[in-house]
Amino acid sequence: MFFLGDRLEFPPVEMANDDGLLAVGGDLSPERLLLAYKNGIFPWFNEDALILWWSPDPRMVLYPRDLKISKSMRKILRSSQFTLTQNTCFEQVLDNCAQVERKEQEGTWITPKMKSAYMELFNKGFAKSYEVWQDKELVGGLYGVDLGHVFCGESMFSTVANASKYAFIKMVEQLHEKNYKLIDCQVHTDHLESLGAKEIRRETFLKALKPKT
């Protein structure tokens, strides 16, 4: 296991174990977080635990052109049930992602330390949020780190049916128009697969992370 110190560095991602765990320790400074995301690494750990850094292989991603929208969601998208905003209440989205209960998940990995780190990234223009409203009430959303050509999704929430799916679909459509290469979904879930995401080799994912020339 690679233990990080004060030096701003990460080991080669090929050193990750079979679960994708690459390194332990370090800090959550904006500089380290951006270095991590640009190299296919992300933090994920429980409260009162050491910072854990991951780079799984395979990697779950969504190519915008592969987005799948069900007939029922197309009907919702055409309706005026929801409205979408971007970066208007990042902190509220973070708080909801941390607090909304999820099936088969106890607690949250969005600790106060993580929240503070992503708030700083947001203030520097690298973290972004998409918010879904219904009757002027925040009912869903998502946030992640925007690398300019790849969006690294972190978490989403929904307090009413289909709100987070609405945010995700709208985000993907916008990023597709801007010619983003892909959306990083990190690890497999059936929900993401139903929207068109798939697993690819980590090597392929790393190549997509290289900035446009």
Secondary structure, 3 states (H helix, E strand, C coil): CEEECCCCCCCCHHHCCCCCEEEEECCCCHHHHHHHHHCCCEECCCCCCCCEEECCCCEEEECHHHCCCCHHHHHHHHCCCCEEEECCCHHHHHHHHHHCCCCCCCCCCCCHHHHHHHHHHHHCCCEEEEEEEECCEEEEEEEEEECCCEEEEEEEEECCCCHHHHHHHHHHHHHHHCCCCEEEEECCCHHHHHCCCEEECHHHHHHHHCCCC
